[in-house]
Amino acid sequence: LLCSRNHSLISCPAFNEKQPQDRYEIAKRNRTCLNCLGSGHVVASCPSSRNCRTCDARHHTLLHFSNRPSSPVVSSSTSGSNGSNQLTSCTSRCSATFMASNSDRP
């Protein structure tokens, strides 16, 4: 899948050297289960009862990452003596836990 050796993805040194986000993309590209990294099924039908050891979500611990891209948060507020609405926008950094859904999307 990733290198020319005959071993599972989870045993691949090249896979294990990657960052979690890269491992996730590799697993998706190779259509492996995001929970057990096995083939032939998806997370929703994974026979493994194990979850991520970091967050207990339904993905393999090797695929766990906690920093998602920042997303803008927009809020409106009323301020000033004229009572005008000011639209304020800020970018918040999320430290969200990666969770794979049944459709294998983050």
N, C-alpha and C positions, 0 to 999 in steps of 0.2 A: 504493500500500500504506500509506504513512505520511503522505504529503502529496498534494496534488492535481497535482503535476508529473508529467510522463511520463518517468521515468527508473528505472533499476534501484535496488533497495534499497541496494546498496553505494555508489551515487552520490548517495544522498539526504542532503542537508545535515542535515535533521531527525534522521535515523537516526544519522549520524555524531556529532552533538552529544550523544547519549545516553550513559549509562554502559554498560559492557559487559554487566552483568546485565540492564539494560533492553533492550539490543539483542538479547540472547539470547531474551528473552520475546517480543519483536516477531517475530523470525525464526521461532520456534516457532509463534506464533499465525498467522502467514501461511504456514506450511507450506513454508518455504524450506529448502534444504539447509544444515546448520550448518557445512559445510566450505567451500563456494564461494559460499553465499548465493544460489544459483540456484534455479530452480523445476523441478518435474517429476521429482525424485528425492530420495533421502535420503542421508545420509552413507555408508552401507554400499555404495551403488552410485554414488557421486560419481565422475565421470570425471577430476576434477582430481587431479593427483599432489601438489599443494601441501598443506602442513600449517601449523599455527600457527607463526609466526616467533619467538614467545617461548618456547614449550615443546615444539614439534615434535609436538604431539598433533593429532588429526584434527578440528579445528574452525578456523574462520576467525580470524585474528589479532584482528579487531575484536570477537570474542566472548570473548576471553581475559580472565579475571579470576582473581586469585590469592587473594582472601580469601573463604572460605566461611563460612557461619554457624557459630558455636561449637556444639559438641556435647558433652554431658556424658560424662565418662569415669568409670566406677565401678570401684573395685577394693576388694578386701577384704584386710585385714592383721591380723596378730596382734601385739598389743603389750600392755605393762603387765605387772605381776607376777602377775595372775590369769589370764593367757593367754586372755582373752576375745577373740573376733573383733570387730573394729570395722570397720564399713563406712564407708569414706571415699569421698567423692565430690568430684570436682573438675571444673572446666570448663576444657577445653584449647582454646586458639585454634589452629585449623589454618590453615596457609598452604599449602593444597592447590591444585593446579593444576586448573583446570576442564577436564574431559575429557568430551566427548560420546560416549555409547555408540552402538552401531548402532541402538538404538531411540530415539535422539535425546533421551535423558534425561541430566541432568548426573551 
